Amino acid sequence: MAIGACFAAANTMYAQVAARAREIGTLRALGFKRRSIMGSFFLEAVLLGVVAGAFGALLALPLNAIQTGTMNQVTFSEITFQLRTTPFAMFSGIFLATITGVIGGLLPAFGASRQKITDLLREA
């Protein structure tokens, strides 16, 4: 699932780069350095990862302390478990979402900074 999430993050960032090609070209024409453009797209990907992780952690809070179980019909045994949303689990989820944003945003940010100014300004 983490690999799929990295591909989804990369796909989102590639779409952002394609949609903002003229903006990138304008910034490059105004004198912004490649590393500034790369840094801005990379920061955007990291912030999206942090926000998504925090939103996911908030969505997990109502599930705290829910108890459920499953029963085996052959042996008539039951396994019960309780969901616990600990601070460690929440921060781990936010951290993994941030790492997903970093991995998924690295290549699109690099690609955005390496495009030619003339190609970017020709985009419709």
GURO-502495 format. One record per atom (N, C-alpha, C, O): x, y negated, z negated; atom name; residue in one letter; residue number from 1. Coordinates in nm, 2 decimals. Example, Ala and Ser with C-alpha at 12.3 -4.5 7.8 and 13.67 -1.06 7.14 Angstrom:
! GURO-502495
R       u       v       w  atom  rest   nr
R    1.32    0.57   -0.78     N     A    1
R    1.23    0.45   -0.78    CA     A    1
R    1.32    0.33   -0.78     C     A    1
R    1.42    0.33   -0.85     O     A    1
R    1.28    0.22   -0.71     N     S    2
R    1.37    0.11   -0.71    CA     S    2
R    1.29    0.00   -0.79     C     S    2
R    1.34   -0.11   -0.80     O     S    2
! end
This chain:
! GURO-502495
R       u       v       w  atom  rest   nr
R    0.08    0.12    0.00     N     M    1
R    0.00    0.00    0.00    CA     M    1
R    0.09   -0.13    0.00     C     M    1
R    0.05   -0.23    0.06     O     M    1
R    0.20   -0.12   -0.07     N     A    2
R    0.29   -0.24   -0.07    CA     A    2
R    0.34   -0.27    0.07     C     A    2
R    0.36   -0.38    0.10     O     A    2
R    0.38   -0.16    0.14     N     I    3
R    0.43   -0.19    0.28    CA     I    3
R    0.32   -0.25    0.36     C     I    3
R    0.35   -0.34    0.44     O     I    3
R    0.20   -0.20    0.35     N     G    4
R    0.09   -0.26    0.43    CA     G    4
R    0.06   -0.40    0.38     C     G    4
R    0.03   -0.49    0.47     O     G    4
R    0.08   -0.43    0.26     N     A    5
R    0.06   -0.57    0.21    CA     A    5
R    0.17   -0.66    0.26     C     A    5
R    0.14   -0.78    0.30     O     A    5
R    0.29   -0.61    0.27     N     C    6
R    0.40   -0.69    0.33    CA     C    6
R    0.37   -0.72    0.48     C     C    6
R    0.39   -0.83    0.53     O     C    6
R    0.32   -0.62    0.55     N     F    7
R    0.28   -0.65    0.69    CA     F    7
R    0.17   -0.75    0.70     C     F    7
R    0.17   -0.83    0.79     O     F    7
R    0.07   -0.74    0.61     N     A    8
R   -0.04   -0.83    0.61    CA     A    8
R    0.01   -0.98    0.58     C     A    8
R   -0.04   -1.07    0.65     O     A    8
R    0.10   -0.99    0.49     N     A    9
R    0.16   -1.12    0.46    CA     A    9
R    0.24   -1.17    0.58     C     A    9
R    0.23   -1.29    0.61     O     A    9
R    0.31   -1.09    0.64     N     A   10
R    0.39   -1.13    0.76    CA     A   10
R    0.30   -1.17    0.87     C     A   10
R    0.32   -1.27    0.94     O     A   10
R    0.19   -1.10    0.89     N     N   11
R    0.09   -1.13    1.00    CA     N   11
R    0.03   -1.26    0.97     C     N   11
R    0.01   -1.34    1.06     O     N   11
R   -0.01   -1.29    0.85     N     T   12
R   -0.06   -1.42    0.81    CA     T   12
R    0.03   -1.53    0.84     C     T   12
R   -0.01   -1.64    0.89     O     T   12
R    0.16   -1.51    0.80     N     M   13
R    0.26   -1.62    0.82    CA     M   13
R    0.29   -1.64    0.97     C     M   13
R    0.31   -1.75    1.01     O     M   13
R    0.30   -1.53    1.04     N     Y   14
R    0.32   -1.55    1.19    CA     Y   14
R    0.20   -1.63    1.25     C     Y   14
R    0.22   -1.71    1.34     O     Y   14
R    0.08   -1.60    1.20     N     A   15
R   -0.04   -1.68    1.26    CA     A   15
R   -0.02   -1.83    1.22     C     A   15
R   -0.06   -1.91    1.30     O     A   15
R    0.03   -1.85    1.10     N     Q   16
R    0.04   -1.99    1.06    CA     Q   16
R    0.15   -2.06    1.14     C     Q   16
R    0.14   -2.18    1.18     O     Q   16
R    0.26   -1.99    1.17     N     V   17
R    0.36   -2.05    1.25    CA     V   17
R    0.31   -2.07    1.39     C     V   17
R    0.34   -2.18    1.45     O     V   17
R    0.24   -1.98    1.45     N     A   18
R    0.18   -2.00    1.59    CA     A   18
R    0.08   -2.12    1.59     C     A   18
R    0.08   -2.19    1.68     O     A   18
R    0.00   -2.13    1.49     N     A   19
R   -0.10   -2.23    1.48    CA     A   19
R   -0.04   -2.37    1.46     C     A   19
R   -0.10   -2.47    1.50     O     A   19
R    0.08   -2.38    1.40     N     R   20
R    0.14   -2.50    1.37    CA     R   20
R    0.26   -2.53    1.45     C     R   20
R    0.36   -2.60    1.41     O     R   20
R    0.27   -2.47    1.57     N     A   21
R    0.39   -2.48    1.66    CA     A   21
R    0.42   -2.63    1.69     C     A   21
R    0.53   -2.67    1.69     O     A   21
R    0.31   -2.70    1.73     N     R   22
R    0.33   -2.84    1.77    CA     R   22
R    0.38   -2.93    1.65     C     R   22
R    0.47   -3.01    1.67     O     R   22
R    0.33   -2.90    1.53     N     E   23
R    0.37   -2.97    1.41    CA     E   23
R    0.52   -2.94    1.38     C     E   23
R    0.60   -3.03    1.35     O     E   23
R    0.56   -2.81    1.40     N     I   24
R    0.70   -2.77    1.38    CA     I   24
R    0.79   -2.85    1.48     C     I   24
R    0.90   -2.90    1.45     O     I   24
R    0.75   -2.85    1.61     N     G   25
R    0.82   -2.92    1.71    CA     G   25
R    0.84   -3.07    1.68     C     G   25
R    0.94   -3.13    1.70     O     G   25
R    0.73   -3.13    1.63     N     T   26
R    0.73   -3.27    1.60    CA     T   26
R    0.83   -3.30    1.48     C     T   26
R    0.91   -3.39    1.49     O     T   26
R    0.83   -3.21    1.38     N     L   27
R    0.92   -3.22    1.27    CA     L   27
R    1.07   -3.21    1.32     C     L   27
R    1.16   -3.28    1.28     O     L   27
R    1.09   -3.11    1.41     N     R   28
R    1.23   -3.09    1.46    CA     R   28
R    1.27   -3.22    1.54     C     R   28
R    1.39   -3.26    1.54     O     R   28
R    1.18   -3.27    1.62     N     A   29
R    1.21   -3.39    1.70    CA     A   29
R    1.24   -3.51    1.61     C     A   29
R    1.32   -3.60    1.65     O     A   29
R    1.17   -3.52    1.50     N     L   30
R    1.20   -3.63    1.41    CA     L   30
R    1.33   -3.62    1.33     C     L   30
R    1.37   -3.71    1.26     O     L   30
R    1.39   -3.50    1.34     N     G   31
R    1.52   -3.48    1.28    CA     G   31
R    1.53   -3.39    1.16     C     G   31
R    1.63   -3.38    1.09     O     G   31
R    1.42   -3.32    1.13     N     F   32
R    1.42   -3.23    1.02    CA     F   32
R    1.51   -3.11    1.05     C     F   32
R    1.51   -3.06    1.17     O     F   32
R    1.59   -3.07    0.96     N     K   33
R    1.68   -2.95    0.98    CA     K   33
R    1.60   -2.82    0.99     C     K   33
R    1.50   -2.81    0.93     O     K   33
R    1.67   -2.72    1.05     N     R   34
R    1.61   -2.59    1.06    CA     R   34
R    1.58   -2.53    0.92     C     R   34
R    1.48   -2.47    0.90     O     R   34
R    1.68   -2.55    0.83     N     R   35
R    1.67   -2.49    0.70    CA     R   35
R    1.55   -2.56    0.62     C     R   35
R    1.49   -2.49    0.53     O     R   35
R    1.52   -2.68    0.65     N     S   36
R    1.41   -2.75    0.58    CA     S   36
R    1.27   -2.68    0.63     C     S   36
R    1.19   -2.66    0.55     O     S   36
R    1.26   -2.66    0.76     N     I   37
R    1.14   -2.59    0.81    CA     I   37
R    1.13   -2.45    0.76     C     I   37
R    1.03   -2.41    0.72     O     I   37
R    1.24   -2.38    0.76     N     M   38
R    1.24   -2.24    0.71    CA     M   38
R    1.21   -2.24    0.56     C     M   38
R    1.13   -2.16    0.52     O     M   38
R    1.26   -2.34    0.49     N     G   39
R    1.23   -2.34    0.34    CA     G   39
R    1.08   -2.37    0.32     C     G   39
R    1.03   -2.32    0.22     O     G   39
R    1.02   -2.46    0.40     N     S   40
R    0.88   -2.50    0.38    CA     S   40
R    0.79   -2.38    0.40     C     S   40
R    0.70   -2.35    0.33     O     S   40
R    0.82   -2.30    0.51     N     F   41
R    0.73   -2.19    0.54    CA     F   41
R    0.76   -2.07    0.44     C     F   41
R    0.67   -2.00    0.40     O     F   41
R    0.88   -2.06    0.39     N     F   42
R    0.91   -1.96    0.29    CA     F   42
R    0.85   -1.99    0.16     C     F   42
R    0.79   -1.91    0.09     O     F   42
R    0.85   -2.12    0.12     N     L   43
R    0.79   -2.17    0.00    CA     L   43
R    0.63   -2.15    0.01     C     L   43
R    0.57   -2.11   -0.09     O     L   43
R    0.58   -2.17    0.12     N     E   44
R    0.44   -2.15    0.14    CA     E   44
R    0.40   -2.00    0.12     C     E   44
R    0.30   -1.97    0.06     O     E   44
R    0.48   -1.91    0.18     N     A   45
R    0.46   -1.77    0.16    CA     A   45
R    0.47   -1.72    0.01     C     A   45
R    0.39   -1.65   -0.03     O     A   45
R    0.57   -1.78   -0.06     N     V   46
R    0.58   -1.74   -0.20    CA     V   46
R    0.47   -1.80   -0.28     C     V   46
R    0.42   -1.72   -0.37     O     V   46
R    0.43   -1.92   -0.25     N     L   47
R    0.31   -1.98   -0.33    CA     L   47
R    0.18   -1.90   -0.30     C     L   47
R    0.10   -1.88   -0.39     O     L   47
R    0.16   -1.85   -0.17     N     L   48
R    0.05   -1.77   -0.14    CA     L   48
R    0.05   -1.64   -0.22     C     L   48
R   -0.05   -1.59   -0.27     O     L   48
R    0.17   -1.58   -0.23     N     G   49
R    0.18   -1.46   -0.31    CA     G   49
R    0.15   -1.48   -0.46     C     G   49
R    0.08   -1.40   -0.52     O     G   49
R    0.20   -1.59   -0.51     N     V   50
R    0.17   -1.62   -0.66    CA     V   50
R    0.02   -1.64   -0.68     C     V   50
R   -0.03   -1.59   -0.78     O     V   50
R   -0.04   -1.72   -0.59     N     V   51
R   -0.18   -1.75   -0.61    CA     V   51
R   -0.26   -1.62   -0.59     C     V   51
R   -0.36   -1.60   -0.67     O     V   51
R   -0.23   -1.54   -0.49     N     A   52
R   -0.30   -1.42   -0.47    CA     A   52
R   -0.28   -1.32   -0.59     C     A   52
R   -0.38   -1.26   -0.64     O     A   52
R   -0.16   -1.32   -0.65     N     G   53
R   -0.14   -1.23   -0.77    CA     G   53
R   -0.22   -1.28   -0.89     C     G   53
R   -0.27   -1.20   -0.96     O     G   53
R   -0.22   -1.41   -0.91     N     A   54
R   -0.30   -1.47   -1.02    CA     A   54
R   -0.45   -1.45   -1.00     C     A   54
R   -0.52   -1.42   -1.10     O     A   54
R   -0.50   -1.46   -0.88     N     F   55
R   -0.64   -1.44   -0.86    CA     F   55
R   -0.67   -1.29   -0.88     C     F   55
R   -0.78   -1.26   -0.94     O     F   55
R   -0.58   -1.20   -0.84     N     G   56
R   -0.61   -1.06   -0.86    CA     G   56
R   -0.60   -1.02   -1.01     C     G   56
R   -0.68   -0.94   -1.06     O     G   56
R   -0.51   -1.09   -1.09     N     A   57
R   -0.51   -1.07   -1.23    CA     A   57
R   -0.64   -1.12   -1.30     C     A   57
R   -0.69   -1.05   -1.39     O     A   57
R   -0.69   -1.23   -1.25     N     L   58
R   -0.81   -1.28   -1.31    CA     L   58
R   -0.93   -1.19   -1.28     C     L   58
R   -1.02   -1.17   -1.36     O     L   58
R   -0.93   -1.13   -1.16     N     L   59
R   -1.04   -1.04   -1.12    CA     L   59
R   -1.03   -0.91   -1.20     C     L   59
R   -1.13   -0.84   -1.22     O     L   59
R   -0.91   -0.87   -1.25     N     A   60
R   -0.90   -0.75   -1.33    CA     A   60
R   -0.94   -0.77   -1.48     C     A   60
R   -0.97   -0.67   -1.54     O     A   60
R   -0.95   -0.89   -1.52     N     L   61
R   -0.98   -0.91   -1.66    CA     L   61
R   -1.12   -0.86   -1.70     C     L   61
R   -1.13   -0.80   -1.81     O     L   61
R   -1.22   -0.87   -1.62     N     P   62
R   -1.35   -0.82   -1.66    CA     P   62
R   -1.35   -0.66   -1.68     C     P   62
R   -1.44   -0.61   -1.74     O     P   62
R   -1.26   -0.60   -1.62     N     L   63
R   -1.25   -0.45   -1.62    CA     L   63
R   -1.18   -0.40   -1.75     C     L   63
R   -1.17   -0.28   -1.77     O     L   63
R   -1.13   -0.49   -1.83     N     N   64
R   -1.06   -0.46   -1.95    CA     N   64
R   -1.16   -0.38   -2.05     C     N   64
R   -1.27   -0.43   -2.07     O     N   64
R   -1.11   -0.27   -2.10     N     A   65
R   -1.18   -0.19   -2.21    CA     A   65
R   -1.30   -0.12   -2.15     C     A   65
R   -1.38   -0.07   -2.23     O     A   65
R   -1.31   -0.10   -2.02     N     I   66
R   -1.42   -0.02   -1.97    CA     I   66
R   -1.37    0.13   -1.98     C     I   66
R   -1.26    0.16   -1.95     O     I   66
R   -1.46    0.21   -2.04     N     Q   67
R   -1.43    0.35   -2.06    CA     Q   67
R   -1.52    0.43   -1.96     C     Q   67
R   -1.64    0.41   -1.95     O     Q   67
R   -1.46    0.53   -1.90     N     T   68
R   -1.53    0.62   -1.80    CA     T   68
R   -1.47    0.75   -1.81     C     T   68
R   -1.37    0.78   -1.88     O     T   68
R   -1.52    0.85   -1.74     N     G   69
R   -1.47    0.98   -1.74    CA     G   69
R   -1.50    1.06   -1.62     C     G   69
R   -1.58    1.01   -1.53     O     G   69
R   -1.45    1.18   -1.61     N     T   70
R   -1.48    1.27   -1.50    CA     T   70
R   -1.49    1.41   -1.55     C     T   70
R   -1.42    1.44   -1.65     O     T   70
R   -1.57    1.49   -1.49     N     M   71
R   -1.60    1.62   -1.54    CA     M   71
R   -1.56    1.72   -1.43     C     M   71
R   -1.59    1.71   -1.32     O     M   71
R   -1.50    1.83   -1.48     N     N   72
R   -1.47    1.94   -1.39    CA     N   72
R   -1.58    2.04   -1.40     C     N   72
R   -1.61    2.09   -1.51     O     N   72
R   -1.65    2.07   -1.29     N     Q   73
R   -1.77    2.16   -1.29    CA     Q   73
R   -1.73    2.31   -1.30     C     Q   73
R   -1.82    2.39   -1.34     O     Q   73
R   -1.61    2.34   -1.28     N     V   74
R   -1.56    2.48   -1.29    CA     V   74
R   -1.53    2.52   -1.43     C     V   74
R   -1.58    2.62   -1.48     O     V   74
R   -1.45    2.44   -1.50     N     T   75
R   -1.41    2.47   -1.64    CA     T   75
R   -1.50    2.39   -1.74     C     T   75
R   -1.47    2.41   -1.86     O     T   75
R   -1.59    2.31   -1.70     N     F   76
R   -1.67    2.23   -1.79    CA     F   76
R   -1.59    2.15   -1.89     C     F   76
R   -1.62    2.13   -2.00     O     F   76
R   -1.48    2.10   -1.84     N     S   77
R   -1.39    2.01   -1.92    CA     S   77
R   -1.41    1.86   -1.87     C     S   77
R   -1.44    1.84   -1.75     O     S   77
R   -1.39    1.77   -1.96     N     E   78
R   -1.41    1.63   -1.93    CA     E   78
R   -1.29    1.56   -1.96     C     E   78
R   -1.22    1.58   -2.07     O     E   78
R   -1.25    1.47   -1.87     N     I   79
R   -1.14    1.38   -1.90    CA     I   79
R   -1.19    1.23   -1.90     C     I   79
R   -1.26    1.19   -1.81     O     I   79
R   -1.17    1.17   -2.01     N     T   80
R   -1.21    1.03   -2.03    CA     T   80
R   -1.09    0.94   -2.03     C     T   80
R   -0.98    0.98   -2.08     O     T   80
R   -1.11    0.82   -1.99     N     F   81
R   -1.00    0.72   -1.99    CA     F   81
R   -1.06    0.58   -2.00     C     F   81
R   -1.17    0.56   -1.97     O     F   81
R   -0.97    0.49   -2.05     N     Q   82
R   -1.01    0.35   -2.08    CA     Q   82
R   -0.92    0.26   -2.00     C     Q   82
R   -0.80    0.28   -2.01     O     Q   82
R   -0.97    0.17   -1.93     N     L   83
R   -0.89    0.07   -1.85    CA     L   83
R   -0.84   -0.04   -1.95     C     L   83
R   -0.92   -0.09   -2.02     O     L   83
R   -0.72   -0.06   -1.95     N     R   84
R   -0.66   -0.17   -2.03    CA     R   84
R   -0.58   -0.27   -1.94     C     R   84
R   -0.49   -0.23   -1.87     O     R   84
R   -0.62   -0.39   -1.95     N     T   85
R   -0.55   -0.50   -1.88    CA     T   85
R   -0.45   -0.57   -1.98     C     T   85
R   -0.49   -0.66   -2.05     O     T   85
R   -0.33   -0.52   -1.98     N     T   86
R   -0.23   -0.58   -2.07    CA     T   86
R   -0.16   -0.70   -2.01     C     T   86
R   -0.16   -0.71   -1.88     O     T   86
R   -0.10   -0.78   -2.08     N     P   87
R   -0.03   -0.89   -2.03    CA     P   87
R    0.09   -0.84   -1.94     C     P   87
R    0.12   -0.90   -1.83     O     P   87
R    0.15   -0.73   -1.98     N     F   88
R    0.26   -0.68   -1.89    CA     F   88
R    0.21   -0.63   -1.76     C     F   88
R    0.27   -0.66   -1.66     O     F   88
R    0.09   -0.57   -1.76     N     A   89
R    0.03   -0.53   -1.63    CA     A   89
R   -0.01   -0.65   -1.54     C     A   89
R    0.01   -0.64   -1.42     O     A   89
R   -0.06   -0.75   -1.60     N     M   90
R   -0.09   -0.87   -1.53    CA     M   90
R    0.03   -0.94   -1.47     C     M   90
R    0.03   -0.97   -1.35     O     M   90
R    0.13   -0.96   -1.55     N     F   91
R    0.25   -1.02   -1.50    CA     F   91
R    0.33   -0.93   -1.40     C     F   91
R    0.39   -0.99   -1.30     O     F   91
R    0.32   -0.80   -1.41     N     S   92
R    0.38   -0.71   -1.31    CA     S   92
R    0.30   -0.73   -1.18     C     S   92
R    0.37   -0.73   -1.07     O     S   92
R    0.17   -0.74   -1.18     N     G   93
R    0.09   -0.76   -1.06    CA     G   93
R    0.13   -0.89   -0.99     C     G   93
R    0.14   -0.89   -0.87     O     G   93
R    0.14   -0.99   -1.07     N     I   94
R    0.17   -1.12   -1.02    CA     I   94
R    0.31   -1.12   -0.96     C     I   94
R    0.34   -1.18   -0.85     O     I   94
R    0.40   -1.05   -1.03     N     F   95
R    0.54   -1.04   -0.97    CA     F   95
R    0.54   -0.96   -0.84     C     F   95
R    0.61   -1.00   -0.75     O     F   95
R    0.47   -0.85   -0.84     N     L   96
R    0.47   -0.77   -0.71    CA     L   96
R    0.41   -0.85   -0.60     C     L   96
R    0.45   -0.84   -0.48     O     L   96
R    0.30   -0.93   -0.63     N     A   97
R    0.24   -1.01   -0.52    CA     A   97
R    0.34   -1.12   -0.47     C     A   97
R    0.34   -1.15   -0.36     O     A   97
R    0.42   -1.17   -0.56     N     T   98
R    0.52   -1.27   -0.53    CA     T   98
R    0.62   -1.21   -0.44     C     T   98
R    0.67   -1.27   -0.34     O     T   98
R    0.67   -1.09   -0.48     N     I   99
R    0.77   -1.02   -0.40    CA     I   99
R    0.71   -0.99   -0.26     C     I   99
R    0.79   -0.99   -0.16     O     I   99
R    0.59   -0.95   -0.25     N     T  100
R    0.52   -0.92   -0.12    CA     T  100
R    0.52   -1.05   -0.04     C     T  100
R    0.55   -1.04    0.08     O     T  100
R    0.49   -1.16   -0.10     N     G  101
R    0.50   -1.29   -0.02    CA     G  101
R    0.64   -1.32    0.02     C     G  101
R    0.65   -1.37    0.14     O     G  101
R    0.74   -1.29   -0.06     N     V  102
R    0.88   -1.32   -0.02    CA     V  102
R    0.92   -1.23    0.10     C     V  102
R    0.97   -1.28    0.20     O     V  102
R    0.89   -1.10    0.09     N     I  103
R    0.92   -1.01    0.20    CA     I  103
R    0.84   -1.04    0.32     C     I  103
R    0.90   -1.04    0.43     O     I  103
R    0.71   -1.06    0.31     N     G  104
R    0.63   -1.09    0.43    CA     G  104
R    0.65   -1.23    0.49     C     G  104
R    0.62   -1.24    0.61     O     G  104
R    0.71   -1.32    0.41     N     G  105
R    0.73   -1.45    0.47    CA     G  105
R    0.86   -1.48    0.52     C     G  105
R    0.89   -1.59    0.58     O     G  105
R    0.96   -1.40    0.49     N     L  106
R    1.10   -1.42    0.53    CA     L  106
R    1.12   -1.43    0.68     C     L  106
R    1.17   -1.53    0.73     O     L  106
R    1.07   -1.33    0.75     N     L  107
R    1.09   -1.33    0.90    CA     L  107
R    1.02   -1.43    0.97     C     L  107
R    1.07   -1.50    1.06     O     L  107
R    0.89   -1.46    0.94     N     P  108
R    0.82   -1.57    1.00    CA     P  108
R    0.88   -1.70    0.98     C     P  108
R    0.89   -1.79    1.07     O     P  108
R    0.93   -1.73    0.86     N     A  109
R    1.00   -1.85    0.83    CA     A  109
R    1.13   -1.87    0.91     C     A  109
R    1.16   -1.98    0.96     O     A  109
R    1.20   -1.76    0.92     N     F  110
R    1.32   -1.76    1.00    CA     F  110
R    1.29   -1.79    1.15     C     F  110
R    1.36   -1.87    1.21     O     F  110
R    1.18   -1.72    1.20     N     G  111
R    1.14   -1.74    1.34    CA     G  111
R    1.10   -1.88    1.36     C     G  111
R    1.12   -1.94    1.47     O     G  111
R    1.03   -1.94    1.27     N     A  112
R    0.98   -2.08    1.28    CA     A  112
R    1.09   -2.18    1.29     C     A  112
R    1.08   -2.28    1.37     O     A  112
R    1.20   -2.15    1.22     N     S  113
R    1.31   -2.25    1.22    CA     S  113
R    1.40   -2.23    1.35     C     S  113
R    1.48   -2.32    1.38     O     S  113
R    1.39   -2.12    1.41     N     R  114
R    1.48   -2.09    1.53    CA     R  114
R    1.42   -2.12    1.66     C     R  114
R    1.49   -2.10    1.76     O     R  114
R    1.30   -2.16    1.67     N     Q  115
R    1.24   -2.19    1.80    CA     Q  115
R    1.29   -2.32    1.86     C     Q  115
R    1.33   -2.41    1.78     O     Q  115
R    1.29   -2.33    1.99     N     K  116
R    1.34   -2.45    2.05    CA     K  116
R    1.24   -2.56    2.05     C     K  116
R    1.12   -2.53    2.05     O     K  116
R    1.28   -2.68    2.03     N     I  117
R    1.19   -2.80    2.02    CA     I  117
R    1.11   -2.81    2.14     C     I  117
R    0.99   -2.84    2.13     O     I  117
R    1.16   -2.80    2.26     N     T  118
R    1.09   -2.81    2.38    CA     T  118
R    0.98   -2.71    2.40     C     T  118
R    0.87   -2.74    2.44     O     T  118
R    1.01   -2.59    2.36     N     D  119
R    0.90   -2.48    2.36    CA     D  119
R    0.79   -2.51    2.26     C     D  119
R    0.67   -2.48    2.29     O     D  119
R    0.83   -2.56    2.15     N     L  120
R    0.73   -2.59    2.05    CA     L  120
R    0.63   -2.70    2.09     C     L  120
R    0.51   -2.70    2.06     O     L  120
R    0.69   -2.80    2.15     N     L  121
R    0.61   -2.92    2.19    CA     L  121
R    0.52   -2.89    2.31     C     L  121
R    0.43   -2.96    2.34     O     L  121
R    0.55   -2.79    2.39     N     R  122
R    0.47   -2.75    2.51    CA     R  122
R    0.35   -2.67    2.47     C     R  122
R    0.26   -2.65    2.55     O     R  122
R    0.35   -2.61    2.35     N     E  123
R    0.24   -2.53    2.30    CA     E  123
R    0.11   -2.61    2.31     C     E  123
R    0.11   -2.72    2.27     O     E  123
R    0.00   -2.55    2.35     N     A  124
R   -0.13   -2.62    2.36    CA     A  124
R   -0.20   -2.60    2.23     C     A  124
R   -0.32   -2.65    2.22     O     A  124
! end
